[in-house]
């Protein structure tokens, strides 16, 4: 199975090209959308070639999700910790966006490896922002504590007007995903995929992986959640995270995998659908070839017919042939 990259490949490529060709002085104005309705806008003008404005629009949060100033809780602190003084947060952001960052390319580190690492971090702004509340909760799990002001059931946005839920505890964090899909075929494929996903966890080589469960009805952990948040046509996935899953460098990977789980499932569902369509087309092509081989040779049949001579029989001849 393919794991999605934490950084935006297009954003990283655009930033790298801008840094490498800064002396050319070209204007830049790019719009694009990635993952579940995360929209980007990157701007650079001729007036100041070293300044880049990166705006990010996040998915609209459902009512049960808590946003502060248009951002998830902990996002501002996460941005400052990730980028330091090289990035400035503009307040207010550009119209239609939740966040606008001002990058000063003249302050990039001279070392090429450090410069590239920083550009990768900027290209991972989605992980930094949307994964901020999840990171706060998992950091407390690593220290086996729970934030004093944390609710018993925390809702985090991950798609347009959709959220997943966390139940933070001292020794574990339970993550529950209501899985929703619009297409009827996607619903069937996703349900089958998730059931196999749970069964794969029982393999001998995955003993240290987080426990994973699937159920068609809401689990008990979602007791008290809004009724609208409990509608899931592909069931509910429950993943239990223990302190060993967030120790050291495992924290970043765990945050990313949990925050993009629905996109991960959607990716494999679409790949499965495309694979089946390809197999169906190949099967149809093979049947058409078999029918073509079974069709008689028209040219030979025409020659045979033309080479024969026909004689029209009279009524007397036909009677004599019948009596004989």
Buried (B, 14 or more C-beta within 10 A) or exposed (E): EEEEBBBBEBBBEBBBEBBEEBEEEEEBEEEEEBBBEBBBBBBBEEEEBBBBBBBBBBBBBBEBBBBEEBBBBBBBEBBEEBBEEBBBBBEEBBEEBBBBBEBBBEEBEEEEEEBBEBBBBBBBBBBBBBBBBBBBBBBBBBEEEBEEEBEEBBBBBBBEBBBBBBBBBEEBBBBBBBBBBEEEEBBBBBBEBBEEBBEEBEEEEEEEEBBBBBBEEBBEBBEEBEEEBBEBBBBBBBBBBBBEBBEEEEBBEBBBBBBBBBBBBBBBBEEBBEEEEEEEEEEEEEEEEEEEEEEEEEEEEEEEEEEEEEEEEEEEEEEEEEEE
